[in-house]
Amino acid sequence: MEAVKEKWTDERLDDMNGRMGEGFDRLDKDIREVRSETAGVREEVAGVRGEVGGVKGEIAKVREEMATRGEVTELRVEMNDRFEAMHRLIIQVGGGLFGTMVVGFLSLVVGLFLTQA
């Protein structure tokens, strides 16, 4: 069996050249579309960056206002006062419970001592 040899005639080469040219034209068109979409995305990202920068600026202004008014310091002082009050309450309740337990235990011991005597 002999392998069939194809002949590359000028007509077949021209046909292949035309098909390849059409393929590259489609590829070029697709690349242009992707580039235009990328440019749109870049513009949107630049807009978002601008908005984020604006928000950061507003946050910085609010922080400055709070610092100049002393609101942060006042809030910290108020929170510390509340924690100190809660701490005192816990100590008082704990001390009261401990005292009650001691009195109860001593009452039990005295009661047992008196019933045994």
C-alpha positions as CSV (number, residue, x, y, z in Angstrom):
1,M,0.0,0.0,0.0
2,E,1.3,3.3,-1.0
3,A,0.6,6.4,1.0
4,V,-1.5,8.8,-0.9
5,K,0.5,11.9,-1.6
6,E,-1.4,15.1,-1.8
7,K,-0.2,17.8,-4.1
8,W,-0.1,21.3,-2.8
9,T,-1.2,23.3,-5.8
10,D,-1.3,27.0,-6.0
11,E,-5.1,26.9,-5.8
12,R,-5.0,24.9,-2.5
13,L,-2.4,27.1,-1.0
14,D,-4.4,30.2,-1.8
15,D,-7.5,28.6,-0.3
16,M,-5.6,27.7,2.9
17,N,-4.1,31.2,3.0
18,G,-7.6,32.7,2.7
19,R,-9.0,30.6,5.6
20,M,-6.0,31.4,7.8
21,G,-6.5,35.1,7.0
22,E,-10.1,34.9,8.0
23,G,-9.2,33.1,11.2
24,F,-6.6,35.8,12.1
25,D,-9.2,38.5,11.3
26,R,-11.6,37.0,13.7
27,L,-8.8,36.7,16.3
28,D,-7.9,40.4,15.8
29,K,-11.6,41.3,16.2
30,D,-11.9,39.3,19.5
31,I,-8.7,40.9,20.8
32,R,-10.0,44.4,20.1
33,E,-13.3,43.6,21.9
34,V,-11.4,42.3,24.9
35,R,-9.2,45.4,25.0
36,S,-12.2,47.7,24.8
37,E,-13.9,45.7,27.7
38,T,-10.7,45.9,29.7
39,A,-10.5,49.7,29.2
40,G,-14.1,49.9,30.5
41,V,-13.2,47.8,33.5
42,R,-10.1,50.0,34.2
43,E,-12.3,53.1,34.2
44,E,-14.7,51.5,36.6
45,V,-11.9,50.4,38.9
46,A,-10.5,54.0,38.8
47,G,-13.9,55.3,39.8
48,V,-14.1,52.8,42.7
49,R,-10.7,53.9,43.8
50,G,-11.8,57.5,43.8
51,E,-14.9,56.6,45.9
52,V,-12.8,54.6,48.4
53,G,-10.4,57.5,48.7
54,G,-13.4,59.8,49.4
55,V,-14.7,57.5,52.1
56,K,-11.2,57.3,53.7
57,G,-11.2,61.1,53.7
58,E,-14.6,61.3,55.4
59,I,-13.6,58.7,58.0
60,A,-10.4,60.7,58.8
61,K,-12.6,63.9,59.2
62,V,-14.9,62.1,61.6
63,R,-12.0,60.8,63.6
64,E,-10.6,64.3,63.8
65,E,-13.9,65.8,64.9
66,M,-14.3,63.1,67.6
67,A,-10.7,63.8,68.8
68,T,-11.2,67.5,68.9
69,R,-14.5,67.2,70.8
70,G,-13.0,64.8,73.2
71,E,-15.8,62.3,72.7
72,V,-13.5,59.4,72.5
73,T,-11.9,60.3,75.8
74,E,-15.2,60.9,77.4
75,L,-16.5,57.5,76.2
76,R,-13.4,55.8,77.6
77,V,-13.8,57.5,81.0
78,E,-17.5,56.6,81.1
79,M,-16.7,53.0,80.3
80,N,-14.0,52.8,82.9
81,D,-16.4,54.2,85.5
82,R,-19.0,51.6,84.6
83,F,-16.5,48.7,84.8
84,E,-15.3,50.0,88.2
85,A,-18.9,50.1,89.5
86,M,-19.5,46.6,88.2
87,H,-16.2,45.4,89.9
88,R,-17.3,46.9,93.2
89,L,-20.7,45.2,92.9
90,I,-19.1,41.8,92.2
91,I,-16.9,42.2,95.3
92,Q,-19.8,43.2,97.5
93,V,-22.0,40.4,96.4
94,G,-19.2,37.9,96.7
95,G,-18.3,39.2,100.2
96,G,-21.9,39.0,101.3
97,L,-22.2,35.4,100.0
98,F,-19.0,34.4,101.8
99,G,-20.1,36.0,105.0
100,T,-23.5,34.3,104.8
101,M,-21.7,30.9,104.3
102,V,-19.4,31.5,107.3
103,V,-22.3,32.5,109.6
104,G,-24.3,29.4,108.4
105,F,-21.3,27.1,109.0
106,L,-20.7,28.6,112.5
107,S,-24.4,28.2,113.3
108,L,-24.2,24.6,112.3
109,V,-21.1,24.0,114.5
110,V,-22.6,25.8,117.5
111,G,-25.9,23.9,117.0
112,L,-24.1,20.5,116.9
113,F,-22.0,21.5,120.0
114,L,-25.0,22.5,122.0
115,T,-27.0,19.3,121.1
116,Q,-24.0,17.1,122.1
117,A,-23.5,18.7,125.4
